[in-house]
C-alpha cells in the first residue's frame, strides 16, 4: 500500500462555474499567500483565516501535521504555479499546483466572500476538484497491437465512474481482468509520480489476449461527495462496491467470456481482493499484487520508520510524523469506537471509524475460505508492502489448491525494476511495469479453466 496523502480537511461540495475576473484574481493571490505561509511554517496566520467550521474541525497543530506529512512523503517544498479559480455556490475555489522535491500535490482552498478559509485539501495532481473529470480523453494503453479501447461507465447513478476497457485484437469472447486500485484518490492509470502501472498492464495483457477494465477511483471522481461523508466511509464505499460493479459490467459485455472474469488488486486492492471474490462467486480468480496481509496502521508506521532510516533532509520530518502516527495507531488499537477521536488526532487525516471497520476484516482467513484460484505476486524491493506480508500469505495459503506465488527481487511496489534500496525518488522517474509480471499474469489466467 503506498502511503497516500488524501487529507480531507473540510467537506465543501464543488461544482462548475467561473468567478468574476477581479474576484478570481483576488482569490488566486490569497491562495498563493496561504501556500507560501504553510511552506514557511507560519501555520498560525493560516489558521487565523479559518472560518468557524474549520476552526472547530482542525487545530493549528493538526494543520502543521498535515503539511509535515506531505513533506515526509514528497520532500521539501520547491515552488508553486499560478492558482486556478472557479466559483462554487458562495465560495471561490482555488487550486494551487505545488512542486515538492519528490513529486507534486495540488492544494485546493475554498474561500468565502470574506476571504475566510472554508476548506483545504492536499490532493494528487488532477484530482483537486469537486467532481473530477478528465480534461482530455485518457491516453491509450501502449503496445496493444490491433487492440481497441472502449470508454465505459462503471456503476450508475451518483457514483458512476468513467472507465476504459482495453480489448485484444479479434472478436472474443475474451478472458478479462478488473484492475482494483490501492489507497488514495487514484485515476484509471493508477499514476504514481511519473509511472502509470495500470495503463502498462492494460497494454501488456491485451497484447496477450486478455481484456482489461480500469476506471477512476471513487475517491478521485467524486472527491467532494466522499469528503462530505468522510466519517462514515468504509472500504466498501471506497473500493469494493465499484470493483463488483466493474465485474458486473464485464459479465454483460458481448466481447467478454462471463465465466473467465478475474480481479487483480494492487496494494489495498490486493488486500481486499479476497473479500471482493467472496461477494461474487462468479469471479473466476484473483491476483494479489503487493497485497498487505497486516493491518494498514502497522504498515504506515513501518513505512515512516523506513523513510526516516534513509536519512537526508526529510528524515527528521518523517521521524516527527512517525511519533504522531504511533500515538494514533495505539489509540485506534485500544478504541472501541464509542468515543470518536478529534480530527487533529486522526491517523493520516483518516477518521478512526475507517480503521476500526477495516480491522474487522481478516484477509488471510477470507482467502483460506475461497474456492477461486489465486496468484500472489511480490516485489523484492517493495518497502511499502514487504516480504513480511508475502510470507504471511504464503504461510496461510501454501498447499491450498489453486494458489500460486512468485517474487521479483528487482521490482518495487508498483513492479517497476530498479537497484538498491527503494526510495520515493524513484517514482519521479518514468518506469514501466516489468513485462515478466504481465507475462506471468497472462499465463496464469489462460491456464485457468472455467469453473463449473
C-alpha positions in Angstrom: 0.0 0.0 0.0 1.6 3.3 -0.9 1.5 5.9 1.8 -1.1 8.3 0.3 -2.0 11.8 1.5 -5.7 12.1 0.9 -6.2 14.6 3.7 -9.8 15.8 3.7 -9.9 18.8 5.9 -13.4 20.1 5.1 -16.4 19.0 3.1 -17.2 21.8 0.7 -19.2 20.5 -2.3 -17.7 21.7 -5.6 -19.5 22.4 -8.9 -18.8 24.2 -12.1 -18.8 27.9 -12.8 -16.5 30.9 -13.0 -15.8 33.7 -10.6 -15.7 37.3 -11.9 -12.2 38.3 -13.1 -11.4 40.6 -10.3 -12.7 38.2 -7.6 -10.7 35.4 -9.3 -7.5 37.5 -9.2 -8.1 38.3 -5.5 -8.7 34.7 -4.6 -5.8 33.5 -6.6 -3.5 35.9 -4.8 -5.0 34.9 -1.4 -4.5 31.2 -2.1 -0.9 31.8 -3.2 -0.2 33.6 0.0 -1.7 30.8 2.1 0.5 28.2 0.4 3.5 30.4 1.0 2.8 30.7 4.7 2.3 27.0 5.1 5.6 26.4 3.3 7.4 28.8 5.6 5.9 27.2 8.7 3.6 30.1 9.5 0.6 27.9 10.3 -0.7 30.4 12.9 -1.7 33.0 10.3 -3.3 30.4 8.1 -5.3 29.0 11.0 -6.4 32.6 11.9 -8.2 32.8 8.5 -10.2 29.6 9.1 -14.0 30.1 9.3 -15.9 28.7 12.3 -16.4 25.2 10.8 -12.7 24.9 10.0 -11.7 26.1 13.4 -13.9 23.5 15.1 -12.5 20.7 13.0 -8.8 21.5 12.7 -6.3 22.9 15.2 -3.2 24.8 14.2 -1.1 21.8 15.4 -3.1 19.5 13.2 -2.6 21.8 10.2 1.1 21.7 10.8 0.9 17.9 11.0 -0.8 17.7 7.6 1.9 19.8 6.0 4.6 17.7 7.7 3.1 14.5 6.4 3.3 15.9 2.9 6.9 16.9 3.3 7.7 13.4 4.8 6.4 11.7 1.7 7.2 14.2 -1.1 10.2 16.0 0.2 10.8 19.7 0.8 8.5 22.3 -0.8 10.1 23.8 -4.0 7.6 26.0 -5.8 4.0 26.8 -6.7 2.3 27.6 -10.0 -0.4 30.2 -10.5 -3.8 29.2 -9.0 -6.8 28.2 -11.0 -10.0 29.7 -9.5 -13.7 28.7 -10.1 -16.9 29.9 -8.4 -18.8 27.2 -6.4 -22.0 28.5 -4.8 -20.9 31.0 -2.2 -17.2 30.0 -2.4 -14.2 30.8 -4.6 -12.3 27.5 -5.0 -8.6 27.9 -5.8 -6.4 25.1 -6.9 -2.6 25.7 -6.5 -0.3 23.2 -8.1 2.7 22.7 -5.9 6.1 21.1 -6.6 7.9 19.2 -3.9 11.4 17.6 -4.0 10.0 14.2 -4.9 6.7 14.9 -6.6 3.7 17.2 -6.9 0.5 18.0 -5.0 -2.5 20.2 -5.7 -3.6 22.4 -2.7 -7.3 23.2 -3.0 -8.6 26.1 -0.9 -12.2 27.2 -0.6 -12.6 30.9 0.3 -15.9 32.5 1.4 -17.0 36.1 0.5 -15.0 37.5 3.4 -11.8 35.7 2.4 -12.0 33.1 5.2 -10.8 29.6 4.5 -13.8 27.3 4.3 -12.0 24.2 3.0 -8.5 22.9 2.5 -7.3 19.8 0.7 -3.9 18.3 -0.3 -4.5 16.0 -3.3 -2.6 14.3 -6.1 -2.3 16.4 -9.3 -5.5 16.4 -11.3 -7.8 15.2 -8.5 -8.2 18.6 -6.9 -11.8 19.3 -8.0 -15.2 18.6 -6.6 -16.3 16.2 -9.3 -13.1 15.4 -11.1 -13.5 14.9 -14.8 -10.5 14.1 -17.1 -9.6 17.3 -19.0 -8.9 15.2 -22.1 -9.6 11.6 -23.3 -7.4 9.1 -21.4 -4.2 8.2 -23.1 -4.4 4.8 -24.9 -2.5 1.9 -23.3 0.7 1.1 -25.1 1.8 -1.9 -27.1 -1.6 -3.4 -27.8 -1.1 -4.1 -31.5 -4.5 -4.1 -33.1 -6.3 -3.9 -29.8 -9.0 -1.3 -29.3 -10.3 0.7 -26.3 -13.8 1.5 -25.3 -14.8 4.2 -22.9 -17.3 2.7 -20.5 -19.2 3.7 -17.3 -18.7 1.6 -14.2 -21.8 1.6 -11.9 -24.6 4.0 -12.2 -26.4 6.9 -10.5 -24.5 9.4 -8.3 -21.4 7.1 -8.0 -20.9 6.3 -11.7 -17.3 6.2 -12.8 -15.7 6.6 -16.2 -13.5 3.7 -17.2 -11.6 2.3 -20.1 -12.0 -1.3 -21.4 -8.9 -2.4 -23.5 -9.9 -5.3 -25.8 -7.4 -7.6 -27.6 -7.5 -7.9 -31.4 -10.2 -10.2 -32.6 -13.8 -10.8 -31.7 -13.6 -12.8 -28.5 -15.1 -13.7 -26.2 -12.0 -12.9 -24.2 -11.0 -13.6 -20.6 -10.9 -10.3 -18.7 -9.4 -8.8 -15.6 -10.6 -5.8 -13.5 -7.8 -3.7 -12.0 -8.5 -2.6 -8.4 -6.6 0.4 -7.0 -4.6 0.8 -3.9 -5.2 3.5 -1.3 -5.9 7.1 -2.1 -7.8 9.0 -4.8 -6.3 7.4 -7.9 -7.2 7.6 -11.6 -7.7 4.7 -14.0 -3.9 4.5 -14.7 -3.1 4.4 -11.0 -0.5 7.1 -11.6 2.4 7.2 -9.1 4.8 10.0 -9.9 5.9 9.5 -13.5 4.6 5.9 -13.7 1.3 4.6 -14.9 1.2 0.9 -13.8 -2.4 0.2 -14.6 -2.0 1.6 -18.1 1.1 -0.5 -18.6 -0.8 -3.7 -17.5 -3.7 -2.9 -19.8 -1.5 -2.7 -22.8 0.7 -5.7 -22.0 -2.2 -8.0 -21.1 -4.3 -7.1 -24.1 -1.4 -7.9 -26.3 -1.5 -11.4 -24.8 -5.2 -11.9 -25.4 -6.8 -10.7 -22.1 -9.2 -7.8 -21.9 -8.6 -5.2 -19.1 -11.0 -2.9 -17.4 -9.6 0.1 -15.4 -11.6 3.0 -14.0 -11.4 6.2 -11.9 -11.5 5.5 -8.2 -14.5 6.9 -6.4 -12.4 9.0 -4.0 -11.0 10.8 -7.1 -14.0 11.0 -9.3 -16.4 12.0 -6.5 -14.0 13.7 -4.1 -16.4 16.2 -2.6 -19.2 13.8 -2.0 -16.8 11.4 -0.3 -15.3 14.2 1.8 -18.8 15.2 2.9 -19.4 11.7 4.3 -15.8 11.0 5.5 -16.9 9.9 8.9 -19.0 7.0 7.6 -16.8 5.8 4.7 -15.5 2.2 4.8 -13.6 0.2 2.2 -16.9 -1.0 0.9 -17.7 2.5 -0.4 -14.1 3.3 -1.2 -13.3 0.2 -3.2 -15.4 -2.9 -3.0 -18.7 -1.8 -4.4 -17.1 -0.3 -7.5 -15.0 -3.4 -8.2 -18.1 -5.5 -8.1 -19.8 -3.1 -10.4 -16.9 -3.4 -12.8 -17.2 -7.2 -12.8 -21.0 -6.9 -13.4 -20.3 -4.6 -16.4 -18.0 -7.2 -17.9 -20.5 -10.0 -17.5 -22.8 -8.3 -19.9 -20.2 -7.2 -22.4 -20.6 -9.2 -25.7 -16.8 -9.5 -26.2 -16.1 -10.9 -22.7 -16.4 -14.5 -21.5 -18.5 -14.1 -18.4 -17.0 -17.3 -16.9 -13.5 -16.0 -17.1 -13.5 -12.7 -15.3 -10.7 -12.1 -12.9 -9.9 -9.4 -10.3 -6.3 -8.1 -9.9 -5.9 -5.9 -6.9 -2.8 -3.8 -6.1 -1.8 -3.0 -2.5 -5.0 -2.2 -0.6 -6.9 -3.5 -3.6 -5.0 -6.8 -3.3 -5.8 -7.0 0.4 -9.5 -6.6 -0.4 -9.4 -8.9 -3.4 -10.4 -12.0 -1.3 -13.4 -10.1 0.1 -14.4 -9.0 -3.4 -14.2 -12.6 -4.6 -16.2 -13.8 -1.6 -19.0 -11.4 -2.5 -19.3 -12.7 -6.1 -18.8 -16.4 -6.7 -18.8 -15.9 -10.4 -15.3 -14.3 -10.2 -13.0 -16.8 -11.8 -9.9 -16.0 -9.8 -7.9 -13.2 -8.1 -4.4 -11.8 -8.5 -2.9 -10.1 -5.4 -0.1 -7.6 -6.3 1.9 -6.3 -3.4 -1.1 -7.0 -1.2 -0.7 -6.3 2.5 -1.8 -9.1 4.9 -1.2 -7.0 8.1 -3.3 -4.1 9.4 -2.8 -0.9 7.5 -1.8 1.2 10.5 1.1 -1.2 11.2 2.3 -0.7 7.6 2.1 3.1 7.9 4.4 3.0 10.9 6.8 0.7 9.1 6.8 2.9 6.1 7.5 6.1 8.1 10.3 4.3 10.0 11.8 3.2 6.7 11.7 6.8 5.3 13.4 8.0 8.5 16.2 5.4 8.0 17.0 6.7 4.6 18.5 9.9 6.1 18.6 13.1 4.2 16.7 16.4 4.9 13.3 14.6 5.2 14.4 12.1 7.9 13.7 14.4 10.8 10.2 15.2 9.4 9.5 11.5 8.9 10.5 10.8 12.5 8.2 13.5 13.8 5.3 12.1 11.7 6.2 8.6 13.0 5.7 9.8 16.6 2.3 11.2 15.8 1.3 8.1 13.8 2.4 5.8 16.7 0.1 7.7 19.1 -2.8 7.5 16.7 -2.2 3.8 16.0 -2.0 3.0 19.7 -5.2 4.9 20.3 -7.0 3.1 17.5 -5.8 -0.3 18.8 -7.4 0.5 22.2 -10.5 2.1 20.8 -14.0 0.5 21.0 -15.4 3.3 18.7 -17.6 4.7 21.5 -15.5 7.9 21.8 -14.6 9.2 18.4 -11.2 11.0 18.2 -10.9 14.6 17.3 -9.9 15.3 13.7 -6.5 16.5 14.7 -5.8 13.1 16.2 -6.8 11.0 13.1 -4.2 8.8 11.6 -3.1 10.5 8.4 -6.2 12.6 8.3 -8.5 9.5 8.1 -11.3 9.0 10.7 -10.9 6.3 13.3 -14.1 4.7 12.1 -12.5 3.8 8.8 -9.6 2.0 10.5 -11.8 0.2 13.0 -14.1 -1.1 10.3 -11.1 -2.3 8.3 -9.6 -4.0 11.3 -12.7 -6.4 11.4 -11.6 -7.8 8.1 -9.2 -10.8 8.1 -7.8 -11.1 4.6 -5.9 -14.4 5.3 -9.0 -16.1 6.8 -11.2 -14.9 3.9 -8.6 -16.1 1.4 -8.5 -19.5 3.0 -12.2 -19.9 2.6 -12.3 -19.0 -1.1 -12.9 -21.6 -3.8 -11.4 -19.4 -6.6 -7.8 -19.8 -7.6 -5.3 -17.1 -6.5 -2.0 -15.7 -7.8 0.1 -13.8 -5.3 2.9 -11.5 -6.5 5.5 -9.5 -4.6 8.4 -7.2 -5.5 11.6 -7.8 -3.6 12.4 -4.1 -3.3 9.0 -3.0 -2.1 9.3 -1.0 1.2 5.6 -0.2 1.4 4.3 -3.8 1.4 7.2 -6.0 2.2 8.0 -9.7 2.0 6.7 -9.9 5.6 3.2 -9.7 4.1 4.1 -12.0 1.2 5.3 -14.6 3.7 2.1 -14.3 5.7 0.1 -15.0 2.6 2.4 -17.9 1.8 2.2 -19.4 5.3 -1.6 -19.2 5.3 -2.2 -20.5 1.8 0.7 -22.6 0.7 -0.6 -26.1 -0.1 -4.1 -24.8 -0.8 -5.2 -26.0 -4.3 -5.2 -23.4 -7.0 -2.8 -20.9 -5.2 0.5 -19.8 -6.8 3.2 -17.4 -5.5 6.0 -15.5 -7.1 8.5 -12.9 -6.1 10.6 -10.5 -8.2 13.8 -9.5 -6.5 14.5 -6.3 -8.6 11.0 -4.9 -8.6 9.5 -2.2 -6.3 5.9 -1.6 -5.0 4.5 -0.9 -8.5 6.5 -3.7 -10.1 9.0 -1.4 -11.8 12.6 -2.6 -11.9 15.4 -0.9 -10.0 18.5 -1.4 -8.0 19.5 -0.9 -4.3 17.1 0.3 -1.6 13.8 1.5 -3.0 13.1 5.2 -2.3 10.3 7.6 -3.0 12.5 9.4 -5.5 12.4 6.5 -8.0 8.7 7.2 -8.7 9.6 10.5 -10.1 11.5 8.8 -12.9 9.4 7.3 -15.8 9.3 3.5 -15.4 7.2 0.7 -16.9 5.7 -2.4 -15.2 8.0 -5.4 -15.8 6.9 -7.4 -18.8 7.7 -10.5 -16.8 4.9 -9.7 -14.4 2.4 -9.2 -17.3 3.5 -12.4 -18.9 3.1 -14.3 -15.6 -0.4 -12.9 -15.0 -1.5 -13.6 -18.6 -0.1 -17.2 -18.5 -1.8 -17.9 -15.2 -5.1 -16.5 -16.4 -5.0 -18.5 -19.6 -4.3 -21.7 -17.7 -7.4 -21.3 -15.5 -10.4 -23.4 -16.7 -13.9 -22.0 -16.4 -15.5 -23.0 -13.1 -18.5 -25.3 -13.3 
